[in-house]
Amino acid sequence: MLKSLRNISSSERGRGRPVGQEAGARIMGVGLTWDRWTRINAAKHGMNKEHIQQSLQRSILFRDVDASDLAAFSEICRIQTVSAGGYVYRQGEASEVFYIIACGEVEMILEQGGKGTCIVGRIGPGGHFGETGLLTGKPHSLSLRALFDLTLICFDRRTFRNVLLANSRLHRQLDVILAERLRVAFLDQADTLCSLSPATESTSGFEDVILMKEKVPHLIRAKGQTAKWQKAICESPTARRTNIVINRLAAGSEPFMLTGEAGTGKTIIARQIHNQGGRRDGPYLEVDVRQHDPVDLYKNLFGNEQTPFPFVQSRQAGYLEQTCGGTLVFTHAELIPFDLQHRILQAIDSGTFSHTDSERPIALQSRIVFVCNQDLDHLRGNGRLLPGLLALFTKQHYRVPSLREHKRDLPRLIEHYLERFGREFGKKIKKLSPETLGLLMNYDWPGNLAELSSVIRRAVMLARTDEIIADQILLGLPKTEGKWEFNILRIGWINRILRSPFFPRVPQMIVGAILLLAVITLFFGPKEAERNLGITLSWSIGWPLLFFSFFFLARTWCSVCSLAMPGILMQNVIKPQRKLPEIIKRYSGWIMAVFCILLLWVEVVWNAYDNPILTGSIILTITLGSLLTSVIYSRRAWCRYLCPLGAINAIFAMPSIIELRSNRHVCLNHCETHTCFAGGEENTGCPMFRHPYLVDNNRDCIFCTACIKSCSHRAVHLNLRLAPQELWTLQNPRWEDSFLIVSLGAIFFPFALHRNYFEMITAIQGLGERYGLHLPDPVVGSLIFFAMILIFQVAYYLMVTLEARALRVNKKLLLPLLGYGFIPLVLGGYLAAHLEFFVRDSWNLVLIVQEALKLPVATGDIRLISRDSTAVLQTLTVIGGLLASMYATYRIVNRVLAGDNLESRMVVLPFGFLVTLAVLFIVML
């Protein structure tokens, strides 16, 4: 073997360079012989024969080769140098040389055409590459780029095949290495297949503007994907300021931070900065911190030290190595553990990092970007980021404005989406109706650009002409999929009942007949409350059953409410098409809250429980309001935006054990008619103006089942649920809701006192007369009534203010949210109070019927269950409401912290408020 080796060596020296060294000729240049080039480079890099042998011996491939063979190999090789950043070869070039790394390090790059590039791994000193192409005769499948100044020991194709492979020890070792590489490739493929979901939903529509949350980070190097997004932005002050920041950050290489609400396009801006900067040719990697276990994130970020087998480190290269020369973006960076933050800060300061199992320094050549949904002041206040990182990002920070802050850009953005989705669905949408544009401009877009793209996409799907109309705009964020739910429509007899044309018509007729009988007796029956059938049906039976239904049936009572029936019948004749004024829609929460409080004020202070005429007047007033609104405006505008009873139903239906929701994937990707909302030939659409796709709470759904009947895809579900998660996941919490909830908690006390309430009024009147004040009963009662509301509102506001300080958040964020956590307790209090009224007074119905039929009437105090049993049930009801409220409040506080650690001291104030309220409820009962 050595003899043949010497013959090849001497013959090739005679010809001046090894056979087949075309690649070497390109590097040497014209007029430079192989021997001279080798001597020059060997002298320059100190690579004499002895050094070459030592370098070969360090390689795992040559470790078992005899010293004499190594000496012979060193005579027929050549030395090649590549400067940092240069390519040894490019993907697709012909394979001509086998390489051994003597000094330096290379990275392996997979070029994916228009999809960018991917860093496969690194090879350090002693590693080798190029043998695959030589063995298969195919072009290089990867590009090799020098990370540092590189010195390579090179063997041409003929030498590799005829000399190196002729060495049995070397050949055996190469077989082992190739087998190991095959195993690694198999594991990589298995990892990829296991990471794929069984079904991928189409997100076409806004992935080019808003990057969707992904389960695994992906590498891209796109140069033009954000061009359309940037073009679509109108030249508003906000847009110009954003472009100035993009240009400024793109000009540097320092780490930077982007903050802002979800859906504002922070990752798009990060990618645009990458594409406009000097790193545009490098990889771009996004890592969603939420999708990684802290330990795995640490390993994935820094990687492992390479094994002796070349290419095996492709499974060990960390994100910092994969993004060498590019950009590494951490989304939800505030969730990065502190120890990992320390390592990142140390790497940025020192410019080096090391693998998880090594202390060997590696140059940091990635640009680090933090993307957070919390603003900088909040991050500084809650301590989620290290002071060193905050100081680093202070000058390199930009808060991406929400869409509602630059609504001037809406027309151009809408135009962009119309064009984009028009192409997708094969439609030519040219314009929006003026009403539609006004609707979009008046909306606050809590989901920002992501929500805008989704809304326009649905509108284009629904469009039947070249114009988008208001009925095709479905505003609101879809409900997130929940757990612990069972669709009770799977039960055959329930499904048949709810899809039957007799529901809710038959229940409406029954309730209507009973209500008509009650109203007649209220106005024309006995004046004594205990003998009046209408009073018993209204306050002793109807009102308690209404509250009992909230927990079990949500707002189903509204669907069978006969107060709205006259208006519905008139709509069938008149068919009004007028829309409710936007100002009423905008302030409907406050309007309904005020109406509700006034209704309860009349009920309690003016003692409607003992006044048949007043009770009948309340019923007729609500019916008249519904009738007038239905005659003027379409659908059930009164129930949705004005009804005081609807306000109570809406609030107390939220903790119900049932919910009506839709399969949003089916609605978005398969339904093209949306008759459940827009209506069709057989129905007028949702009477509450809400698409099931957008329903995320029981507040806005009356369970009329119109959508269940009209949905041909069976996408509407009626779920039995374990926990009312809408209390802490509500997309659009409203301050007016919390105001009404706290007011209902205050009104409970004069309501629960009932007859004792008027004794209190008499006592206060007597106290006033001592000082010469003669106050009528309604005045004193009103003062007590509204004073209770004021006291509770002030107490709630102070509690929220102190809680906001404890949580280090803005109280404006907490004020509308925390009230939803109190709903179960307040509902529990009212259920307990009405339980007593029901078991005590409902038997009057039997007595009244006996009296009307001239039958003997029983005397004495007749109850359905004993007072002691009632007290136990009342206490358990309040305690159950308290526990549910404590859990809901805990989840709300956890939501406000947005990933921060929740400590027990942070819920002391709201829990104390709830416990105090529960104790007062039990005492008053």
Buried (B, 14 or more C-beta within 10 A) or exposed (E): EEEEBEEBBEEBBEEEBBEBBEBBEEBBEEEBEBEEBBEEBBEEBEBEEEBBBEBBEBBBBBBEBEEEBBBBBBBBBBBBBBEBEEBBBBBEBBBBBBBBBBBBBBBBBBBEEEEBBBBBBBBBBBBBBBBBBBBEEEEBBBBBBBBBBBBBBBBBBBBBBEBBBEBEBBEEBBEEBBEBBEEBEEEEEEEEEEEEEEEEEEBEBBEBBBBEEEEEBEBBBBBEBBEEBBEBBBEBEBBEEBBEBBEEBBEEBEBBBBBBBBBBBBBBBBBBBBBBBEBBEBBBBBBBBEBBEBEEBBBBBBBBBBBBBBBBBBBBBBBBBBBBBBBBBBBBBBBBEEEBBEBBBEBBEEEEBBBBEEEEEBBBBBBBBBBBBBBBEBBBBBEBBBEBBBEBBEEBBBBBBBBEBBBBBBBBBBBBBBBBBBEBBEBEBEEBBEEBBEBBEEBEBBBBBBBBBBBBBBBBBBBEEEEBBBBBBBBBBBBEEBEEBBBBBEEEEEBEEBEEEEBBEEBBBEBBEBBEBBBEBBBEBBEEBEBBBBBBBBBBBBBBEBBBBBBEBBBBBBBBBBBBBBBBEBBEEEEBEEBBEEEBBEBBBBBBBBBBBEBBBBBBBBBBBBBBEBBBBBBBBBBEBBBEBBBBBBBBBBBBBBBBBBBBBBBBBBBBBBBBBBBBBBBBBEBEBBBBBBBEEEBBBBBBBBBBBBBBBBBBBBBBBBBBBBBEEEBBBBBBBEBBBBBBBBBEBBBBBBBBBBBBBBBBBBBBBBEEBBEBBEEBBEEBEEEEEEBEBBBBBBBBBBEBBEEBBEBBEEBBBBBBEBBBBBBEBBBBBBBBBBBBBBBBBBBBBBBBBBBBBBBBBBBBEEBEEEEEEEEEEBBEEEEEEBBEBBBEBBBBBBBBBBBBBBBBBBBBBBBBEBEEEBBEBBBEBBBEBBEBBBEBB
